[in-house]
Amino acid sequence: MHTVKFLDIGATYRELKPEIDEAVARVLESGWYLLGAELEAFEAEYAAYVGAKYCVGVGNGLEALQLSLLAMGIGPGNEVIVPSHTYIATWLAVSQVGAKPVPVEVSEDTFNLDPELLETAITPSTRAILPVHLYGHPAEMDQILTIAHKHGLRVLSDAAQAQGARYKNKRIGGMGDVTAWSFYPGKNLGAFGDAGAITTDDPQIADRVRVWRNYGSRVKYLNEYQGYNSRLDEIQAAILRVKLKHLDDWNARRSRVAERYQHALTAANLTLPTASDWAGHVWHLYVVCTAERTRRQAHLKSMGIDTLIHYPIPPHRQQAYAQTDLKSQNLPIAESLAERVLSLPIGPHLTEAEQDQVIKAILDGCQK
Ligand SMILES: *Cc1c(COP(=O)(O)O)cnc(C)c1O
């Protein structure tokens, strides 16, 4: 029996091997490995791609979020509104700058921050809203930006899972104050190691992140700030430049897989994901909900299908927050989703035969 991997990251290399080998060799031969021409070119190309004035490459997605918060002057005593259902990195960035993550529940239709619930969470200490474009579905930016504007709050988006996504025909990445990106290998645009970036139209935020990612230094051995070391290296930048040219095509292939699942799985006794009509969804993950998750997942495993759970424990229930008052938050939607979500294989290199195998196994499993 053929095993269907959850995601075949190696396939991205195999498809582009000559181009990637050439890019890596070019960097190795140049003798220049950090903060050079490849990063500068990638930053310009990615800013143009997402429609933002500035892009600054950093070490990873978590640091992209942290540096964004620091650049907006957010720290101890401040509150930042985060979704109750997300990868914990969103919350950790807020905690690590000394601010308090304040969770707001998500809408079960989009898995994203429910704008209707935002205003009740705003206090005099709130400084920012941090929506996540989870699973590749854009957050409801118009409503979030309107509420932020009304209350004088900043908007930082976590776009780690949404490279190429569009909100009402406009790419996310130039909306709000700043957008944080991760290029972790498994993301829609992934490096072959750690990498991240911020995009923004605000020259002050771009400048601060640019200086802070490199020891708070603009000129070598002159340190203006107590900065960090968070750099996107030349090899990863060169690889990302190659992959960026294929991102739209790969996202289109993901959409085709999602469309096939949507049609074929209507009778599968699962709650299928939806895309809002204004959403340019990039299907980082295809997440279904089922009350019988343990049985359905085991059945798929027995049929050679790998699945994952994003995420089995909500951030407020993690040991990491056990010593804080976040632990006792009442977040029934996040807790219920953590028990029901199941991610099916999806990716630009999932073959039609593999998609058929997934569909057949799921339909077979719902009759058991
Ligand atoms: C991957 C991810 C991050 C963290 O990115 P890293 O590059 O791994 O640090 C943050 N937020 C979300 C929603 C993610 O999926």
The ligand as an ORCA input file, in Angstrom:
! r2SCAN-3c Opt
* xyz 0 1
  C       4.866     28.641     11.823
  C       4.107     29.647     12.607
  C       4.747     30.624     13.404
  C       6.198     30.573     13.742
  O       7.082     30.579     12.696
  P       8.581     30.048     12.917
  O       9.268     30.469     11.683
  O       8.517     28.575     13.106
  O       9.128     30.741     14.131
  C       3.981     31.615     13.972
  N       2.642     31.648     13.825
  C       1.985     30.719     13.103
  C       0.494     30.821     12.965
  C       2.693     29.674     12.482
  O       2.032     28.756     11.779
*
